[in-house]
Amino acid sequence: METEIELKFFVLPEFSTQLVEKISAAKILQQSCRELGNIYFDTPDQVLRQHDIGLRIRRFDDVFVQTLKTAGRVVAGLHQRPEYNVEVNSTEPCLALHPADAWPHDFDVVAVQQQIQPLFSTDFTRQQWLIAMADGSQIELAFDYGEVSVDDKRSSICEVELELKSGQTDALFTLARELCVDGGMRLGNLSKAARGYRLAADYQGDPIKPLVFVNATAQDSVESTFIKTLEHALDHWLYHEQIYVERQDPQALVQISQALSLLRQTFATFGGIIPRRASALLRQELQWLEGELSWLEDANSIQELIDDKAYVLRKLNVRKELQQQLELRYQDLPDSDAMIQLIRSARYCGLLLDLSRWILSRGWQPFLDDKSRTKLAAPVKAFADNMLTRSWSELLDVFPIERQLSRIDYLDQKPRLLRNLMSGIAFAGLYDEDRRASFRMPWLDLLQGLEDLRGLEPIRQLLALFEGDDLAQIQKWLQRQEESLLHAMSQTRQISIELTPYWP
């Protein structure tokens, strides 16, 4: 049994030329170019897939190799999976060739053998180089170009894989960072097998998912909760990046932005123990990427205003003119081509690699003193209670019940409210679900009110284009909308502040 440790990247076909140029100065121990044919197998009800097992027979030259890959992990973009290889004589699989302990407990190998059948195939050309790194590690670099096929259905393969053959995992990130310096690489979470299963099932893609709570437990330390939260945010990011690349749904970008907010808030929440200088470069780059996606607020606001032929503006005489102006503003925002270019850029890829490497290598630890190490090793509950109390105190300060808040007051505090709600995501699993939900719900309602208030801003920005009765009518409409929202938000704010916290 071997454990496969690798980074995968999706690239364009022309990247092969760029790749050869980049490794020209590397110490290459071996290189080859092969045509690889692979058949993947499963039962009609996909028992192997249900157990996160992959079974294939690979053909190269006159050799057949049967490979069993069992349940592994993708941690911070790094694929780690046990695999068992055995040479066979044909493309007929024989499950008994793999050791008994390779299979899950109570797995009926004999029954599965009787039902096994080909499901899909992958055929590609693999250019391969074995590279010696400066630290003595050896990495197999592969460029694969071909297709996944099921009957008459096809999906292209164009990938770069970096597999650690010996040495340190960190060497994978060193080489990947060198390769992505000119862009064109996108960190990939989907294996060829996963894409084959999708093709076989006519799968149309994953759904957009809201950012859910981290699965923290009372047994977690402060440090393990920190790690869980970072990995949780990174998984959410990569999941929605794949959705955006597949179908350019702007809501996938919104979820990426949510993941970025959680990452930045996590650094702030744990910043009293983990020195800020340990994450300074990462935080700087996360702030850059948030800036690149800051147009999403305008896009969502405008989209809601012009949906259904600008129905929300139906009572305005200048509805059509407003709709036209809003559509022009929308067209000026970054389009899907610009976002795909961003996702394939060197800076974006570099940020993901640096963040993944930092998490996996525990990049904060060299910055810790003994006192900080002790705090990180402590159970997380007391730390969570303290952080949530601080967060609660901050909200009471900025949303005091005795003060009447204006539109500007509310909009100024939206980032602060979002940050405080993000803090609760990391620690949610430590507390009673019903009490937590009851406490968070009014604050989430208040956040929705803030977003509705923010959604009026594109209209306000167009006021200078109108005059006379038309201008007066728009201003009156805005005033009514604003007053209605402010009244509802004031009531929600009062309910929120009077709630009893769900901690400690």
N, C-alpha and C positions, 0 to 999 in steps of 0.2 A: 504494500500500500504506500502511495505517495500522497503528499498534500500539495495540490497545485496552488501556487500563489501568483497572481497576475493582475495587471492593469489592462483594461481594454479601452480602445478608442475607436470611434467612428470617424472616418475620413472620406474625402473625395478621391476618385481614381487618380487624379493628377498628383496626389500627395506622394505617390511612390517615387517620383523623380526627386522631390524635396527630401524624402527620407534617405535615399542613397547618398545625396550630397551631404547630409548632416552626419552620417556615420562614416564618411570617408576617412576621417582622422582617428576613428576609434580603433582599438585593438581587437580585430576580428579573429577569433580562433577557428571558426568554421562558417561556411555558408553553403546554401543549397537552394534549389528551386524545384518544387515538386507539384504534381497534380494530385490532389487528395479527393477521394470520393468517400462519403460517409452516409451510412444508413442508420437512422434512429428507429428504435423499436419501443412498442408499448402494447398493452392489452386494449381491447375495444373500449373499456371504461377507464383507461389510463390510470391503472393502479400504480405504475412507477411514478408518474407525475404527481399523484396524490401523496406519495412518500418523498417527494423532492429528489427522485433518483433519475439519472439519465443513463441510457444504455445505447451504445452505438458500436458499429463495426466500421473501422476505417480501412480503406484500401489505398496503398501506395506501392508503386512498382508491382511486384508479384506477392506482396506481403499483406496479410489481413490481421488487424489487431482489434480485439474486442475490449472496449473500455466501459467500466462501470463507475459512474460518478455519484456519490452519495451526498446527503444533505450537507450543505456548506453555509458559508456566510458571505455577505457583501458588507464589509465594514468600511465606511468612509471611502467608497469607490474601489476598494481593494477586494478582489475575489479570492476567497480561500475555500478550497473544496477537496476532500479526500477522493482519490481515484485509484482504480485497480485496473491494470492492463494485462492482457494475456494474448499471446499469438494464437490464431485459429487458422483453419484451412479453407474457410468459405465465408459467405455472408449469412450463414445460418447461425443464429445466436445459441449459445449453450450456457445457461445461467449457473449450472453446477461447477463451472470452471473457476468461479470466484469463491473465496473462502466464506465459510458460513457466517463468520462474525462481521462480514461486510454488509449483511442485510439487517434491516430493522428487526427488533424482537417480534416473534410470532409471524414473521413474513413467510407466506406459503410459496416457496420457490418452485416447487413441483407444479402447483396449480397455475402459477403465472407462466411458467415455461410452456404449458399446453395452450395458452391463449395468446402468446406473444406474436406480434406481426409488425411488418414495416409500417411506419407512420409518415415519415418524410425523409428527404435526403438533402445533404449539402455537398456541393461540388465546387471546388475553388483551387486556384493556383496559389501556392504559398511560397513566397520568398522569405528565406530564413537566415538569420545571422546569429551566431553565438558570440557575445561581446564580453570581453574582460574589462571590468570596471577598476578604477584606481584603488578601491579598497580591497580588491581581491575577489569581489563577488562576480558571478557569471550570470548573465541575463540572455535569454533567448528572445530575440526580437523577430517578429513575424509580420509580414504584410500579406493579408488574405484578400483575394479578389475573385468573386464568383457569384453563386446564387443558392438560395434555399428553394426547394421545389416540392410541391405536393400535387400529383397528377398534372394538370395543365396550369397550375398556379405557380407564380415565380416571385421571389423577392431578392433583391441584389444584396451581395455581401461585399463590403469594402471596409476593412478593419485593420487596425494595428494592435498587436498584442505584445506585451512585455511580461515574460514569465521568469520568475526567479529560479534558476537552476541550482545555485549554491550561494551562500553568503548572506548579506543583510537585506531585509526588506527595504530599508531606506534607499538602497542603491536603485531600486525600481523608480522611485520618485526623482532621484538625481538624473537618471537617463531620460525619463519622461519630460522633465523640466527643460532639458536641453533640446529635445525634439519639438516641443511646442512653442519655441521662442518666436517663430514666424507665423503662428496660428495654424488653423486648418485641422485641429484635432479637437474632438469632443469626447469627454470621459463617458464611457458607456456602461450601463448596468444590465443591458439585455444580452444574454448569450446567444449564440447561434441556435442552440437547442430551444431556448425560449421563443425565439422568432419562428422556428419551425412549428412549434405547438400552436402559436398564434395563427400561422398560415393555414394549418390543418383545420383549425376550428373556425376559419373565416372571422377571426376576432378583429373588431373594428377599433380597438384601442382602449386604454384605461380611462375611467371616469375622473373628472376633477374631484378632489377630496379636500375638505376643510382641514386645517391644521388641528390635530387632536392632541390630547394630553400625553405627556411623557409617562411611561409606565414605571414610575418611581415607587419604591417600597420602603417600609420602615427599616429593613435590613441594609439598605443602601448607605454608603458613606457619602459625605459631602462631595468627594472627588468622583465617585462612581455616578452620582446624579449629574454632576457637571458633564461627564463624558456622555452619559445617556442622552442628555438634552442636546448636546452638539451633534451627536450622530442622528438623533431624531430629526433635527432641523435639516441636516445635510441630506438625509434620505428623502424628506419631503421635497426638497429642492430638486434633486436628481430625478425623482419620479415625475414631477411636473415639467421639467425640462424636456424629457422624452415626449410627453404629450404635446408640448408646444412645437417641437420639431416635426412631429407627425401630422398635426392638423392646424397649427397656428391659431389655437384658441387663446385669446387675450386673457381669459380667466386663469389659464395655467401660469401666465406671467404674474398675475396677482398673487397666486399661491407661492411662487418663487420669492416675491417681495415679502410675503408673510414669513417665509423661512429665514430670510435675511434679517428681518426684525427680531425674530427669536434668537438668532445667533448673536446679534449685537447686544440684546438685552441680557443674554446669558453671560457674556463677558462682563457686563456692568454688574449683574447680580452677584457674581462670584469675585468681583474685582477687589473686594476687601481682603481676600486671602491670596488670590493669584495676582501678582503685580501687573499693572497695566502695561509695563514695558514688555512683558512676555508675549503679549498679543498685539502690540502696537501696529505692526505692519499688516496683520490680518484685518484689524479693525479699520485701518485706513482704506484697504481695498474693498472691504464690505461696504463702507460708506460710499466709495466710488460707484459700486454696482447699484446701490440703492438710488444714487443720483441718476444713473442711466435708465432706471425704471420709474423715475418720479413722475413721468408723463401719464402714468396709468390712472392716476386720480382724475386728471382732466378727461382722459378717454372715457372712463366709466361715467363721469358726470354728464358729458355730452351725449353718450350713447343712451342714457336713461331719458334725457330730454328729447331726443329725436326718435326714440322708439315709437312704433305704431303711428307713424306720420305726425310725430310731435304732439301726441294726444294731450300730454300734460299742459301744453300751451294753448289748448283749443279755445280758451276764452279771450285770447289776445287778438286784436285786429291785425297785428303784424306777425302773426304766427308763421306764415310762409317765409317772410323775410328773415325772421329769427332762425328758422330751420335751415335756411340756405347758409346763413352766416356760421351757424354751429357746424354744419357739414363741412364748410371750408376750413374751419378751425381743426376739425377732426382729421381732415386730409393732410394738414400740416404736421401732424404728430408722426413720430417714427412708425414706419410700416413693418410688415412681417419680414421683409428682406433685410431691413436694418437690424432687426432683432436676431435673425438667424446669423447674420454677420457678427453680431456681438457674441453670440453663444460659441461661435467658432474662432473667436479672436484669441490671441496669445495671452492677453491680460486676464480674460475670463477663465481660460483653462488653467493658467498659472495660479489664480486664486483658489480654484477647486483643488488643485494638486497640493498647494501649500497648506490649505486647511486640512485636507485629508492626512497629509504627512504629520502635521502638528498634533492631530488627535491621536493617530496611531503610535507616534513616537513619544507621546506625553511631553510635548515641547515646552510646557510650563514648568516642569520639574526642576530644571537647572536654575530657575529664578527663585526657588523657595528657600526659606530658612527653616530651622527646626520647628519654630512656633507655627509656621504656616503648614508644614507637613502634618503636625499633630491635629490642627483644625480640619484639614482635608480628610484625615483618616477617621474623624469622629462620625457618629451616626447623623444622618442628614436632618432628622426631625427638628431638633432645636434650632439649627441654622435656618430651616425653612420658616419656622414660626417667627423668628426674628426678622427675616427679610420681608415676609408678608405684613408684619406689623409696621415696618418702615414704609412699605408701599401704601398701606392703608392710611397712615399718618399724612403722607404726601398728598393723597387724594383729598383728605379732609381739608388740607391747607388751600388747595387750588379750587375746590368746589364747595366753599362754605355755604351753609344753608341760609345764613342771615344776609347774604349779599345777592343782589340782582345781577345776573351775568348777561352781557350783551353778546351779539353775534361774534364780535372780534374776540371777546373773552373766551368763548367756547372754542372757536377755531384755533386760538393760540394754545389751548390745553389738549387738543386732540392727540398730538404725539405722546404727551405725558400719560394720558389715559391708556393709550394703546400699549405703551411700555409696561405699565402696571398690570394690565391684563395678561401680557406675555409672561410676566414673572410667575403668575399663577399656573401657567401651563407646565412648568418644570416640576412643580411640587404637588400637582393635583392628586396624584395617586396616593398621597399620604393621608388624605382626609376623607371624611364621610361624603359620599357622592351627592346625596340629597341636599345636605346643608351647603355644600360647595356650589351646587347648581342654583339654589335659591339665592345665595349671596351674589353670584356672578351675573345672574340674569338681568337685573336692573342696570348694572354697569354696562352690559352688552347692549341693552336698549338705548342707553345714553350714547354709546359709541355710534349706534345706528343713526340716532338723531343728529349727531355731529356730522356724519357722512351725508345725511340728507341736506343739512345746512350747507355743507361744502358743495353739494351738487347744484346749488343755485348760483355759484360763483361765475360759471361761464356766461350766464345771462347778464349778471352785473357787469362783467367785462365788456359787454356789447352796448351798454347804455349810451356811450359817446356817439354811436352811429345813428341815434334817433333824436327827435326833438318834438316840441309841441304836445299835442294830445296823445300821440303814440308813446312818447317818452313818459308822460304822466301815467298812462295806463300800465306800462311795464313796471314803473316804480311802485304803483299801488299794488300790483299783483305780487311783486317781490316782498312788499311790506306785509301783506296778508299771509304769504307763505312763511315768512320769517317769524311773525308773531305767533302763528299756530305752532311752529316747531319749538320756539323758545318756551311757550307755555307748557307744552308736553314735556320738554326736557327739564324744566324747573320742577315739575311734579315727580319725574323719574329720579332726579337728583335728590329730592327730599326722601323718597323711599329708600334709595341706595344708602344714604348716610345714616339712616336710622336702623339699618340692619345690624344684627349681631354677627361678628366675624365667625367663620367656620373653623378657625384655628384658635388657640393651640390644641 
